Structure formats: structure tokens, C-alpha cells
Amino acid sequence: MAHNQEMLEKRGGDWGDKVRLIGLSIDSDRDTVKNHVEAKKWKSVEHYWVRNGDCTADNEYGVQGVPHVLLVDTEGTIVFMGHPASQNIE
């Protein structure tokens, strides 16, 4: 995610409202997520805790490890899924 924050700071002006970066945390509790986000100062990325007992997004999208990236185009089509090091997602 640190790379995502840097990407937003660098490219946010170019992207405007066309790009959203969303973090889905699979940490075991909400406080771990909150503390980590605050410590890293990841303010430009939307964060959600998916291990809350209700969300199934991690299972639906086949998250096996961290980090796991889904790149979705403006039509809602997944155009990339996997580890961000395997693709220049910027």
C-alpha cells in the first residue's frame, strides 16, 4: 500500500476522480487495521476491513496472499488480478 499512496500523490492530479485506490484488509481485527493505516499515514487510500464476519470479497476474488491487486476499468471489468509486482499497475 505504501506504493499506492505514493502513486496517488504523484499521479492524483492527472487521474482526478477517475481512479480510486481501495484497501481491503484481511487482518484479524479492526484495531490492527486502524493502527497500521494511521502509522503509515495512508490517507488517500480508502480502507475496509473484510474479516468482519459479513464481507466475503477476499474469498470471492481469490485472495491468497498479501498484497493482492484487482485493477478494474471504468466499465467494471477486472483487467488485472494478482501480485502488483508482476505488473506495472500505474
Residue pairs with C-beta under 8 A, 6 or more apart in sequence:
1 23
1 40
1 42
1 45
1 67
2 40
2 42
3 84
4 21
4 23
4 42
4 45
5 40
5 41
5 42
5 43
5 44
5 45
7 21
7 89
7 90
8 15
8 19
8 21
8 44
8 45
9 44
11 19
11 90
12 19
12 44
18 74
20 46
21 44
21 45
21 46
22 45
22 46
22 47
22 48
23 37
23 42
23 45
23 46
23 47
23 48
24 48
24 50
24 55
24 57
24 58
24 63
25 32
25 33
25 36
25 47
25 48
25 49
25 50
25 51
26 50
26 51
26 58
26 63
26 66
27 33
27 36
27 49
27 51
28 51
29 51
30 49
30 52
33 47
33 49
37 47
48 55
49 55
50 56
50 57
50 58
51 58
57 63
61 68
61 70
61 81
62 68
62 81
65 83
67 83
67 84
68 81
68 82
68 83
69 80
69 81
69 82
69 83
69 84
69 87
69 89
70 78
70 80
70 81
71 78
71 79
71 80
71 81
71 87
71 89
72 78
72 79
73 79
80 87
80 89
